[in-house]
Amino acid sequence: MRGFAEWDVEGSPKEEGKALRRRVPRRAHAELDLDGSRPDALRSVQESNRGRIPELTPIRVGRMAATPFAFLRGAAGLMAHDLTRTPMTRIRAQICGDAHAANFGLYGDARGGLIIDLNDFDETVRGPWEWDLKRLAASLVLAGREAGADEDACREAAHDAAGAYRRTMRLLARLPVLDAWNAITDEELVSHTDAHDLLGTLERVSEKARANTSGRFAAKSTEPAEDGGRRFVDAPPVLRRVSDQEAAAVAASLEQYLTTLPEDRLPLLARHAVHDVAFRVVGTGSVGTRSYVVLLLDHRGEPLVLQVKEARPSALVPHLATAGFDTPRAEHEGRRVVLGQKRMQVVSDILLGWTSVGGRPFQVRQFRNRKGSVDPAALAADQIDDYGRMTGALLARAHSHSVDPRLLAGYCGKNEELDEAIAAFAVAYADRTEADHADLVAAVRAGRVAADLGV
């Protein structure tokens, strides 16, 4: 059984990967050939706003208009459209679908430790591994430019991300399968990727992440209630109270959520009671989707906050179909997100699950689970390539859970041909994104689209 990978030649996975180079030369990944069917920036943003809460879309547009990197973060569908016009090996993995540089971060495990990994899976789907790597590389160029790094440093970050991906895949291919599954522990990550310049930044982020808990959020965002519990305090437009009917529907959906959890998690949640529900705006690409925070308290009044976040169909699906990939409709979009996340991460949130509210699919997870992230656009010029190597290695580890690393290692090879091609693509796509961002900003200034630039 070959799992998620699809290929046509015979032989060992490594030799099959090598043989694919004849059909899709590694240097071909530098190509970016956009045609007249490409939607312009404004039309792309408007199409991606369909189905979102109308009064929140100006916030989304405003956040995307902030910088070219922010535009890329909200434009996963537009980039997927463009990637269908690029060379593909046709090897499929469970991909993040939105593997830009800001979608890696720290989060807590069940024992209080911190994990660093991909941490956003709204767009996850089975798809071409190259799409994740190219999105990561292009985002590093944009983040580096925003941080003030020179063009050589930005290109090097993209080059090094691809190189780390390739070298990590080769390492995983040589290990016994069980060892490879959990390889490159967080303690080894800096040394493995030669990211020593990032140590100080990672330590500062880790310190903040340890304090980023449900308790801290509840202390800032709730007040005592008449019944002795606590309730959320309005902080518009980011946090707002909802009607009793809406809150009751969200709270009732947790019954279905419980059925999606392993049985050993149920006693933990049974020792908490729901006290309040509020609506909270999140993210850049996610703005305008329905997202709630649910306050639960234990017998001591200690809080646990769950996020109940709408799960829309992956923006990649129509473009995968255009590229000739079989993309069966998800049974439940929240389930798609949760299972995709579990397939890619070494350790996942122990309370991940899914539910439906008012007929809409949602994912459920812990909120503020000691999460922390590096802002790649705020890194020093000599750190962006370190960050590229670290994220490239993490992406390889994530992909290796659903595709045989020997296959990808065979294709990627020993030399830097793939690295050079990915870097060239990344620079070209960053240039295209800057032009898209400029078009969106022009549309905002001309009043063609509403944008809240202050949130």
C-alpha positions in Angstrom: 0.0 0.0 0.0 1.5 3.3 -1.1 -0.5 5.7 1.2 -0.7 9.3 0.0 2.1 9.1 -2.6 1.2 8.7 -6.2 3.8 7.9 -8.9 4.2 5.8 -12.0 7.6 4.2 -12.1 8.8 0.9 -10.6 11.6 0.2 -8.2 12.6 1.3 -4.7 11.1 4.6 -3.4 14.5 6.3 -3.7 15.0 5.2 -7.3 11.4 6.1 -8.1 12.2 9.6 -6.8 15.3 9.9 -8.9 13.4 8.7 -12.0 10.9 11.5 -11.5 13.7 14.0 -12.2 13.5 13.1 -15.9 9.9 14.0 -16.1 10.1 17.1 -13.8 13.7 18.4 -13.7 14.4 20.0 -10.3 15.5 23.2 -12.0 11.9 23.5 -13.5 10.6 24.5 -10.1 12.0 28.0 -10.7 9.2 28.6 -13.3 6.4 31.0 -12.7 4.2 31.4 -15.7 1.0 33.3 -15.0 -1.6 33.8 -17.7 -4.5 36.0 -18.4 -7.0 33.9 -16.5 -5.5 35.0 -13.2 -7.9 37.1 -11.1 -6.6 40.5 -10.0 -5.9 41.2 -6.4 -9.2 42.9 -5.7 -11.3 40.2 -7.3 -9.3 37.5 -5.5 -9.9 39.1 -2.1 -13.6 39.7 -2.8 -14.0 36.0 -3.9 -12.3 34.8 -0.7 -14.6 37.0 1.4 -17.7 35.1 0.2 -19.5 33.4 3.0 -17.7 35.5 5.7 -19.5 37.8 8.1 -20.0 41.0 5.9 -19.3 43.5 8.7 -15.9 41.9 9.5 -14.6 41.7 5.9 -13.3 45.4 6.1 -11.0 44.2 9.0 -9.7 41.4 6.8 -9.1 43.7 3.9 -7.4 46.2 6.1 -5.1 43.5 7.6 -4.2 42.2 4.1 -3.5 45.8 2.9 -1.0 46.4 5.7 2.1 44.8 3.9 2.8 42.5 1.0 3.6 39.7 3.6 0.2 40.2 5.2 -1.4 40.1 1.7 0.2 36.7 1.1 -1.0 35.4 4.4 -4.6 36.1 3.3 -4.2 34.9 -0.3 -3.8 31.1 0.0 -6.4 30.6 -2.7 -4.8 33.0 -5.1 -1.4 31.4 -4.7 -2.9 27.9 -5.2 -4.4 29.2 -8.5 -0.9 30.3 -9.5 0.8 27.0 -8.3 -1.5 25.0 -10.6 0.5 26.6 -13.5 3.9 25.4 -12.1 5.7 22.0 -12.5 4.6 19.3 -10.1 6.0 15.8 -9.5 2.4 14.6 -8.7 3.7 13.2 -5.3 1.0 14.0 -2.8 1.4 14.5 0.9 -0.8 15.8 3.7 0.1 19.5 3.2 -0.6 22.5 5.4 -1.9 24.4 2.4 -0.9 27.7 4.1 2.7 27.0 5.2 3.9 30.6 5.3 6.6 31.7 7.7 4.2 33.0 10.3 2.3 29.7 10.6 5.0 28.0 12.6 5.1 28.5 16.4 5.3 27.2 19.9 2.4 25.5 21.8 2.1 23.4 25.0 2.0 19.7 25.3 0.0 17.7 27.8 2.9 17.8 30.4 3.6 21.5 30.2 6.5 21.4 27.7 6.7 23.5 24.6 6.6 22.1 21.1 7.6 24.0 18.0 5.9 23.0 14.7 3.4 24.1 12.1 0.4 25.4 14.0 -2.3 26.5 11.5 -4.2 23.9 9.4 -7.3 25.7 8.1 -6.3 24.9 4.5 -4.9 21.4 5.1 -5.5 18.8 2.4 -3.8 16.1 0.4 -1.8 17.9 -2.2 1.5 18.5 -3.9 4.4 18.8 -1.4 5.9 21.5 -3.6 3.1 23.9 -2.9 3.9 24.1 0.8 7.6 24.5 0.2 7.1 27.2 -2.4 4.7 29.1 -0.2 7.1 29.0 2.7 10.0 30.2 0.5 8.1 33.1 -1.0 6.9 34.2 2.4 10.4 34.3 3.7 11.4 36.6 0.9 8.5 38.9 1.7 9.1 38.8 5.5 12.8 39.5 5.0 12.1 42.5 2.8 9.6 43.8 5.4 12.3 43.3 8.1 14.7 45.4 6.1 17.0 42.6 5.0 18.8 43.1 1.7 17.8 41.1 -1.4 20.7 38.6 -1.1 19.7 37.8 2.5 16.0 37.4 1.5 16.9 35.0 -1.4 19.3 33.1 0.9 16.5 32.6 3.4 14.4 30.9 0.7 17.4 29.0 -0.6 18.2 27.8 2.9 14.6 26.8 3.7 14.6 24.5 0.6 18.0 23.2 1.5 17.0 22.3 5.0 13.9 20.6 3.7 16.0 18.6 1.3 18.6 17.6 3.9 16.1 16.8 6.5 14.2 14.5 4.1 17.4 12.7 3.3 18.1 12.3 7.1 14.6 10.9 7.7 15.0 8.5 4.7 18.1 7.0 6.3 16.5 6.3 9.7 14.4 3.4 10.9 10.7 4.4 10.4 9.9 4.6 14.1 12.9 6.8 14.7 12.2 9.0 11.7 8.6 9.6 12.9 9.7 11.6 15.9 13.1 12.7 14.7 14.5 16.2 15.1 13.2 16.9 18.6 12.8 20.5 19.5 16.0 20.3 21.6 17.9 19.3 18.5 16.3 21.7 16.0 18.6 24.6 16.4 21.7 22.5 16.1 20.3 20.4 13.2 19.5 23.6 11.2 22.5 25.6 12.3 20.1 28.3 13.6 22.2 29.4 16.6 21.5 33.1 15.8 17.9 32.5 16.7 18.5 31.2 20.2 17.9 34.5 21.9 14.7 35.1 20.0 13.4 31.6 20.6 14.1 31.9 24.4 12.2 35.2 24.6 9.3 33.7 22.6 9.3 30.6 24.9 9.2 32.8 28.0 6.1 34.6 26.7 4.5 31.4 25.5 4.7 29.8 29.0 2.6 32.7 30.3 0.1 32.7 27.4 -2.5 30.5 29.1 -6.3 30.3 29.5 -5.9 31.7 33.0 -4.1 34.9 31.8 -6.6 35.4 29.0 -9.6 34.9 31.3 -8.1 37.3 33.9 -7.9 40.0 31.2 -11.1 39.3 29.3 -13.6 38.3 31.9 -15.2 39.8 35.0 -17.1 38.3 38.0 -20.7 37.3 37.2 -23.7 37.5 39.5 -23.8 33.7 39.8 -20.3 33.6 41.3 -18.7 32.6 38.1 -17.2 34.8 35.4 -18.3 36.3 32.1 -16.6 37.9 29.1 -16.3 41.6 28.8 -17.0 43.4 25.5 -13.8 44.6 23.8 -15.1 45.5 20.3 -14.4 44.8 17.5 -12.1 41.9 18.5 -14.2 40.4 21.4 -17.9 40.8 21.8 -20.7 39.2 23.8 -23.3 37.2 21.9 -27.0 36.8 22.4 -28.2 34.1 24.8 -29.6 32.1 21.9 -26.3 32.2 20.1 -24.3 31.3 23.2 -26.7 28.4 24.0 -26.2 27.0 20.5 -22.4 27.1 20.8 -22.5 25.5 24.3 -24.9 22.8 23.1 -22.5 22.0 20.2 -20.0 20.8 22.8 -22.0 17.6 23.3 -21.2 16.6 19.7 -17.6 17.8 20.2 -17.2 15.3 23.0 -18.0 12.4 20.7 -15.0 13.3 18.6 -12.5 13.1 21.5 -10.7 10.0 22.8 -12.6 8.6 25.7 -9.7 9.2 28.1 -10.2 13.0 27.6 -13.8 13.0 28.7 -13.2 12.9 32.5 -11.1 16.0 32.1 -13.8 18.0 30.5 -16.5 16.6 32.8 -14.8 18.4 35.7 -15.5 21.7 34.0 -18.7 23.7 33.5 -19.5 26.1 30.7 -19.9 29.7 32.1 -19.9 32.0 29.1 -19.5 32.3 25.3 -18.2 35.3 23.3 -17.3 36.0 19.6 -13.6 36.7 18.9 -12.0 37.9 15.7 -8.8 36.0 14.9 -6.0 35.9 12.3 -5.6 37.5 8.9 -6.9 34.9 6.5 -9.5 33.8 9.1 -11.1 37.2 9.7 -14.8 37.1 8.9 -15.2 33.5 9.8 -17.3 32.6 12.9 -15.1 32.1 15.9 -16.1 31.8 19.5 -14.3 31.4 22.8 -16.0 29.3 25.5 -15.2 29.9 29.1 -15.2 26.8 31.3 -14.4 26.7 35.0 -13.4 23.9 37.2 -14.5 23.4 40.9 -11.8 25.9 42.0 -12.9 28.5 39.5 -9.8 27.9 37.4 -10.5 28.6 33.7 -10.1 26.5 30.6 -10.9 28.4 27.4 -11.9 26.5 24.2 -11.9 28.1 20.8 -14.8 27.0 18.5 -13.8 28.1 15.1 -15.6 27.8 11.8 -14.0 25.4 9.3 -14.5 26.6 5.8 -13.6 24.3 2.8 -9.9 24.5 2.0 -9.2 27.3 -0.5 -6.9 24.8 -2.3 -9.6 22.4 -3.3 -10.9 24.0 -6.5 -7.4 24.6 -7.7 -6.3 21.0 -7.0 -9.2 19.9 -9.1 -8.0 22.2 -11.9 -4.6 20.6 -11.6 -6.1 17.2 -12.1 -6.0 15.9 -8.6 -8.9 13.8 -7.1 -10.3 15.9 -4.3 -13.3 14.2 -2.7 -15.5 16.5 -0.6 -14.7 16.5 3.1 -17.1 14.6 5.3 -16.9 17.5 7.8 -14.6 20.5 7.3 -13.8 20.6 11.0 -12.8 16.9 10.9 -10.7 17.6 7.9 -8.7 20.3 9.8 -8.3 18.2 12.9 -7.2 15.0 11.2 -4.9 16.9 8.9 -3.3 18.6 11.9 -2.8 15.3 13.6 -1.2 13.8 10.5 1.4 16.5 10.3 2.3 17.3 13.9 4.4 15.2 16.1 2.4 16.2 19.1 -1.1 17.8 18.9 -3.4 19.6 21.3 -5.1 16.9 23.4 -8.5 18.6 23.1 -8.7 18.8 19.3 -12.1 17.9 18.0 -14.9 19.2 15.8 -18.6 20.0 15.9 -21.4 21.9 14.1 -23.2 25.0 15.1 -26.3 26.0 13.2 -25.4 23.5 10.4 -21.9 25.0 10.0 -18.8 22.9 10.6 -16.4 24.0 13.3 -13.1 22.9 14.8 -12.6 23.0 18.6 -9.2 23.4 20.3 -7.7 24.9 23.4 -7.3 28.7 23.3 -4.1 30.2 24.4 -2.5 26.8 25.0 0.9 28.4 25.9 1.2 29.6 22.3 4.0 31.7 21.0 5.4 32.6 17.6 8.3 34.3 16.0 7.4 37.3 13.8 9.5 36.6 10.8 9.0 40.2 9.5 10.6 41.5 12.7 13.8 39.3 12.6 17.2 40.8 12.2 18.8 40.4 8.8 21.2 37.8 10.0 18.4 35.7 11.5 16.0 35.3 8.5 18.1 32.6 6.9 18.3 30.7 10.3 14.5 30.9 10.5 14.3 29.7 7.0 16.4 26.6 7.8 14.4 25.9 10.9 11.0 26.1 9.2 12.2 24.1 6.2 13.3 21.3 8.5 9.9 21.3 10.3 8.0 21.2 7.0 10.0 18.2 5.9 9.3 16.4 9.1 5.5 17.2 8.8 5.4 15.9 5.2 7.3 12.8 6.0 4.4 11.6 8.2 2.2 11.0 5.1 4.7 10.3 2.3 7.7 8.0 2.3 10.7 10.3 2.9 12.8 8.0 0.7 10.7 9.0 -2.3 11.1 12.7 -1.7 14.8 12.3 -0.8 15.4 10.5 -4.0 13.8 13.3 -6.0 15.4 16.2 -4.0 18.8 14.7 -4.3 22.2 15.7 -2.8 23.1 18.9 -4.7 21.5 22.4 -4.5 19.7 22.3 -7.8 16.2 22.2 -6.1 17.3 24.9 -3.6 18.3 27.3 -6.3 15.1 26.7 -8.2 12.9 27.2 -5.2 14.8 30.4 -4.3 14.3 31.8 -7.8 10.6 31.0 -7.7 10.3 32.6 -4.3 11.9 35.9 -5.4 9.7 36.0 -8.5 6.5 35.2 -6.5 7.4 37.8 -3.9 7.7 40.4 -6.7 4.2 39.3 -7.9 2.8 39.6 -4.4 4.1 43.1 -4.0 2.4 44.1 -7.2 -0.9 42.4 -6.0 -0.6 44.2 -2.6 -0.1 47.5 -4.4 -3.2 46.9 -6.5 -5.2 46.2 -3.3 -3.9 49.3 -1.6 -4.9 51.3 -4.7 -8.4 49.8 -4.6 -8.7 50.7 -0.9 -7.6 54.3 -1.5 -10.0 54.7 -4.5 -12.9 53.5 -2.4 -13.5 50.4 -4.5 -13.4 48.2 -1.4 -14.0 48.9 2.3 -11.0 48.5 4.6 -10.6 49.0 8.4 -6.9 49.9 8.6 -6.8 50.4 12.4 -7.6 46.8 13.7 
